[in-house]
Amino acid sequence: MEDLTTILPPIHPDEDDYIQHKIRSAKRAARSELSVSRGEWAKHNHAKSDILSIKDLKDDVPRIHTSDLNPQYFVEKFELPRVPVVITGLTDSWAVNEQWTPKQLMAKFKDHKFKVGSDDDGYAVRLRLEHFLRYCCYPHHAGSDDSPLYIFDGTFADRSGSTAMTDHYKVPDLFQDDLFKLVGERRRPPYR
């Protein structure tokens, strides 16, 4: 993976202050219960701990490559008996594997605002992609935050400026039946 610091253009200290302000504002909005100025985003030091270590994790979930599956087999062996499975290879043929590098995303979507959280009233908290990538590079932000900001934007391709992203992926054949439509738009989780 590319080093983000090599693809971000150099900035003037005044511009860095502005970006830092935008990041702090997004953090305050997304997690109002945590004080940015008092260091509460890193108070547990999770980013520097082994809390996410998988060293002793027992993983016995079966894995199967998508080329070894068909919808009927998937339903019979996994869906109906409710057996968890990790399906590998689903995105191998997607253009995003080559087209969504940080450098290419910066070239196309640098100024586009993506959702990085929700405020206390449920409204989206957004950051420009360039500001988010800078957030990822700052050791005193993403490098130390216990609960870092991340892009999870179910409306990204519906908004002006990012609609071209829908051309780069497709729903895998195994999941053409949209079962979440049965719960209705108000209750379904974010999706694309």
C-alpha positions in Angstrom: 0.0 0.0 0.0 1.1 3.5 -0.8 2.5 5.7 2.0 -0.2 8.4 2.3 2.4 11.1 3.2 3.9 10.7 -0.3 0.6 11.4 -2.1 -0.5 14.4 -0.1 0.7 17.7 -1.4 2.8 19.9 0.9 0.8 22.5 2.8 1.5 25.8 4.4 1.3 25.9 8.3 -1.8 28.1 8.1 -3.5 25.5 5.9 -2.4 22.8 8.4 -4.0 24.8 11.2 -7.2 24.9 9.2 -7.2 21.2 8.5 -6.5 20.4 12.1 -9.5 22.6 13.0 -11.7 20.7 10.6 -10.5 17.4 12.0 -11.1 18.5 15.6 -14.6 19.7 14.7 -15.4 16.4 13.1 -14.2 14.5 16.1 -16.2 16.7 18.5 -19.3 16.2 16.3 -18.9 12.5 15.9 -18.1 11.8 19.6 -19.4 14.7 21.6 -18.8 12.8 24.9 -15.0 12.9 24.3 -13.0 16.1 24.8 -10.5 16.6 22.0 -8.5 19.2 23.9 -8.2 17.1 27.0 -6.9 14.0 25.1 -9.9 11.8 25.8 -9.8 10.4 22.3 -6.6 8.5 23.3 -7.2 8.1 27.0 -7.2 4.3 27.0 -4.1 4.1 24.7 -5.8 1.3 22.6 -3.9 2.4 19.4 -0.6 1.5 21.0 -1.8 -1.6 22.8 -2.3 -5.2 21.7 -6.0 -5.1 22.2 -6.6 -6.1 18.5 -3.9 -8.8 18.5 -5.1 -12.0 16.7 -2.1 -14.0 18.1 -4.2 -16.2 20.3 -7.4 -16.0 18.3 -9.0 -19.3 17.4 -10.5 -19.1 14.0 -12.4 -22.1 12.8 -14.8 -20.4 10.4 -14.6 -22.2 7.0 -13.3 -20.3 4.0 -14.4 -21.1 0.4 -13.5 -19.3 -2.8 -16.3 -17.9 -4.8 -15.3 -19.9 -7.8 -16.1 -23.1 -5.8 -19.7 -21.9 -5.0 -22.9 -21.5 -6.8 -26.1 -20.0 -5.3 -27.8 -23.4 -4.7 -24.7 -24.9 -3.0 -24.3 -21.7 -0.8 -28.0 -21.9 0.3 -27.9 -25.6 1.0 -24.5 -25.7 2.9 -24.4 -22.3 4.6 -27.6 -20.2 4.4 -30.3 -22.7 5.4 -28.3 -24.4 8.2 -27.1 -21.0 9.3 -23.4 -21.9 9.1 -21.0 -18.9 9.0 -18.5 -18.9 6.2 -15.9 -16.5 4.8 -16.3 -16.3 1.0 -13.0 -15.3 -0.6 -12.3 -13.9 -4.0 -15.6 -12.0 -4.3 -13.8 -8.8 -5.3 -10.9 -10.2 -7.3 -12.4 -9.0 -10.6 -13.5 -5.6 -9.4 -11.9 -2.6 -11.1 -11.5 -0.9 -7.7 -8.6 -3.2 -6.9 -6.6 -1.0 -9.4 -8.6 2.2 -9.5 -9.1 3.0 -5.8 -5.6 3.5 -4.7 -5.2 6.4 -2.3 -3.4 8.4 -5.1 -6.1 7.8 -7.6 -8.9 8.6 -5.1 -7.1 11.8 -4.2 -6.9 12.8 -7.9 -10.6 12.2 -8.4 -12.2 12.9 -5.0 -9.8 15.2 -3.1 -12.5 17.8 -2.3 -15.5 15.4 -1.9 -16.9 15.1 1.6 -17.3 11.6 2.9 -19.2 10.5 6.0 -16.9 9.8 8.9 -19.5 9.6 11.7 -22.8 10.8 13.0 -23.6 13.6 15.4 -25.8 13.3 18.5 -28.9 14.0 16.4 -28.0 11.3 13.8 -26.8 13.7 11.1 -23.8 12.8 9.0 -20.4 14.2 10.0 -18.3 14.7 6.9 -14.7 15.4 6.0 -13.1 16.2 2.7 -11.1 13.1 1.5 -7.9 15.1 1.6 -8.6 16.1 5.3 -9.5 12.5 6.1 -6.2 11.2 4.6 -4.3 13.8 6.5 -6.1 12.7 9.7 -4.9 9.2 9.0 -1.3 10.4 8.7 -1.2 12.5 11.9 0.2 10.4 14.7 -1.7 12.5 17.3 -5.0 11.8 15.6 -5.7 8.4 13.9 -2.3 7.2 15.1 -3.4 7.5 18.7 -7.2 7.6 18.8 -8.9 4.8 20.7 -11.9 5.0 18.4 -10.6 6.5 15.1 -12.7 8.2 12.5 -13.3 6.1 9.4 -15.3 6.4 6.2 -18.5 4.5 6.2 -20.7 6.3 3.8 -23.8 4.5 2.4 -24.7 7.6 0.3 -21.3 8.2 -1.2 -22.3 7.4 -4.8 -25.7 9.2 -4.6 -24.1 12.6 -3.9 -22.8 14.9 -6.5 -19.1 14.4 -7.0 -18.9 10.7 -6.2 -21.5 9.1 -8.5 -18.7 7.7 -10.8 -17.8 5.3 -8.0 -20.8 3.1 -8.7 -19.3 2.1 -12.0 -16.4 0.4 -10.2 -18.1 -2.4 -8.3 -21.1 -4.8 -8.6 -23.1 -6.9 -6.2 -21.6 -10.4 -6.2 -23.8 -13.1 -7.9 -24.4 -14.9 -4.7 -26.1 -11.9 -3.2 -28.4 -10.7 -6.0 -31.4 -11.4 -3.8 -31.7 -8.3 -1.6 -33.1 -9.8 1.6 -32.8 -6.5 3.5 -35.5 -5.0 1.3 -37.9 -7.1 3.3 -37.4 -5.0 6.4 -38.1 -1.7 4.6 -35.9 1.3 3.9 -36.3 2.8 7.4 -35.0 -0.3 9.2 -32.4 -1.7 6.8 -28.7 -1.1 7.6 -26.6 1.1 5.3 -26.1 -0.6 2.0 -25.0 -0.1 -1.6 
